[in-house]
Amino acid sequence: MMGATPEAMAVAMVEAGADAVGANCGVGVELAVPICRRLHEACDLPIWIKPNAGLPVMQGTAIHYATTAEFFASHFAALREAGASFVGACCGSTPEFIRALVAARRAAE
């Protein structure tokens, strides 16, 4: 979004002494999977991913996110496979998103 690649950001964070690298917001969960993979391939640090609930859309005067908690959580396994150590949710998410992620994590155990 800001013109820096995941690889460049991972290297910069490693060089700065970060304990983990990651990405949040900006894209929906399905687009976070390849970003997670690229971060993971670029460094050996733990990866945290906190995608938003899809891209925001104005509906009248309200911002609406179309992604459901179930759809969001259905990407948990793909995020873990891509290298995510920590998975959360950002803009447009609700406590339901976190509960769905916890259920997906438990189902993957």
Contacts in CASP RR format, 6 or more apart in sequence:
PFRMAT RR
TARGET T0000
AUTHOR 0000-0000-0000
METHOD contacts of the structure
MODEL  1
MMGATPEAMAVAMVEAGADAVGANCGVGVELAVPICRRLHEACDLPIWIK
PNAGLPVMQGTAIHYATTAEFFASHFAALREAGASFVGACCGSTPEFIRA
LVAARRAAE
1 26 0 8 1.000
1 27 0 8 1.000
4 12 0 8 1.000
5 38 0 8 1.000
6 23 0 8 1.000
6 35 0 8 1.000
6 38 0 8 1.000
6 39 0 8 1.000
6 42 0 8 1.000
7 38 0 8 1.000
7 39 0 8 1.000
7 41 0 8 1.000
7 42 0 8 1.000
9 21 0 8 1.000
9 39 0 8 1.000
10 21 0 8 1.000
10 38 0 8 1.000
10 39 0 8 1.000
10 42 0 8 1.000
10 43 0 8 1.000
10 45 0 8 1.000
11 42 0 8 1.000
11 43 0 8 1.000
13 21 0 8 1.000
13 43 0 8 1.000
13 45 0 8 1.000
14 21 0 8 1.000
14 43 0 8 1.000
14 45 0 8 1.000
18 45 0 8 1.000
19 45 0 8 1.000
19 46 0 8 1.000
20 45 0 8 1.000
20 46 0 8 1.000
20 47 0 8 1.000
20 48 0 8 1.000
20 85 0 8 1.000
20 86 0 8 1.000
21 39 0 8 1.000
21 43 0 8 1.000
21 45 0 8 1.000
21 46 0 8 1.000
21 47 0 8 1.000
21 48 0 8 1.000
22 36 0 8 1.000
22 39 0 8 1.000
22 47 0 8 1.000
22 48 0 8 1.000
22 49 0 8 1.000
23 32 0 8 1.000
23 35 0 8 1.000
23 36 0 8 1.000
23 39 0 8 1.000
23 49 0 8 1.000
23 50 0 8 1.000
23 51 0 8 1.000
24 48 0 8 1.000
24 49 0 8 1.000
24 50 0 8 1.000
24 51 0 8 1.000
24 52 0 8 1.000
24 90 0 8 1.000
25 50 0 8 1.000
25 51 0 8 1.000
25 52 0 8 1.000
25 90 0 8 1.000
25 91 0 8 1.000
26 51 0 8 1.000
26 52 0 8 1.000
26 55 0 8 1.000
26 90 0 8 1.000
26 91 0 8 1.000
27 35 0 8 1.000
27 51 0 8 1.000
27 52 0 8 1.000
27 54 0 8 1.000
27 55 0 8 1.000
28 51 0 8 1.000
28 52 0 8 1.000
28 53 0 8 1.000
28 54 0 8 1.000
28 55 0 8 1.000
28 67 0 8 1.000
29 51 0 8 1.000
29 53 0 8 1.000
29 54 0 8 1.000
29 67 0 8 1.000
29 71 0 8 1.000
29 72 0 8 1.000
29 75 0 8 1.000
29 79 0 8 1.000
30 75 0 8 1.000
31 51 0 8 1.000
32 49 0 8 1.000
32 51 0 8 1.000
32 75 0 8 1.000
32 79 0 8 1.000
33 75 0 8 1.000
33 78 0 8 1.000
33 79 0 8 1.000
33 82 0 8 1.000
34 82 0 8 1.000
35 49 0 8 1.000
36 47 0 8 1.000
36 49 0 8 1.000
36 79 0 8 1.000
36 82 0 8 1.000
36 83 0 8 1.000
36 84 0 8 1.000
37 82 0 8 1.000
37 83 0 8 1.000
39 47 0 8 1.000
40 47 0 8 1.000
40 82 0 8 1.000
40 83 0 8 1.000
40 84 0 8 1.000
46 85 0 8 1.000
46 86 0 8 1.000
47 83 0 8 1.000
47 84 0 8 1.000
47 85 0 8 1.000
47 86 0 8 1.000
48 84 0 8 1.000
48 85 0 8 1.000
48 86 0 8 1.000
48 87 0 8 1.000
48 88 0 8 1.000
49 79 0 8 1.000
49 84 0 8 1.000
49 86 0 8 1.000
49 87 0 8 1.000
49 88 0 8 1.000
50 87 0 8 1.000
50 88 0 8 1.000
50 89 0 8 1.000
50 90 0 8 1.000
51 72 0 8 1.000
51 88 0 8 1.000
51 89 0 8 1.000
51 90 0 8 1.000
52 65 0 8 1.000
52 89 0 8 1.000
52 90 0 8 1.000
52 91 0 8 1.000
52 92 0 8 1.000
52 93 0 8 1.000
53 65 0 8 1.000
53 66 0 8 1.000
53 67 0 8 1.000
53 72 0 8 1.000
53 89 0 8 1.000
53 90 0 8 1.000
53 91 0 8 1.000
53 92 0 8 1.000
53 93 0 8 1.000
53 97 0 8 1.000
54 65 0 8 1.000
54 66 0 8 1.000
54 67 0 8 1.000
54 92 0 8 1.000
55 65 0 8 1.000
56 63 0 8 1.000
56 64 0 8 1.000
56 65 0 8 1.000
56 91 0 8 1.000
56 92 0 8 1.000
57 63 0 8 1.000
57 64 0 8 1.000
57 65 0 8 1.000
57 66 0 8 1.000
58 64 0 8 1.000
63 92 0 8 1.000
65 91 0 8 1.000
65 92 0 8 1.000
65 93 0 8 1.000
67 92 0 8 1.000
69 93 0 8 1.000
69 94 0 8 1.000
69 96 0 8 1.000
69 97 0 8 1.000
69 99 0 8 1.000
69 100 0 8 1.000
70 100 0 8 1.000
72 89 0 8 1.000
72 93 0 8 1.000
72 97 0 8 1.000
72 100 0 8 1.000
72 101 0 8 1.000
73 97 0 8 1.000
73 100 0 8 1.000
73 101 0 8 1.000
73 103 0 8 1.000
73 104 0 8 1.000
74 104 0 8 1.000
76 87 0 8 1.000
76 101 0 8 1.000
76 104 0 8 1.000
76 105 0 8 1.000
76 108 0 8 1.000
77 104 0 8 1.000
77 108 0 8 1.000
79 87 0 8 1.000
80 87 0 8 1.000
80 108 0 8 1.000
87 101 0 8 1.000
87 105 0 8 1.000
88 97 0 8 1.000
88 98 0 8 1.000
88 101 0 8 1.000
89 97 0 8 1.000
89 98 0 8 1.000
89 101 0 8 1.000
END
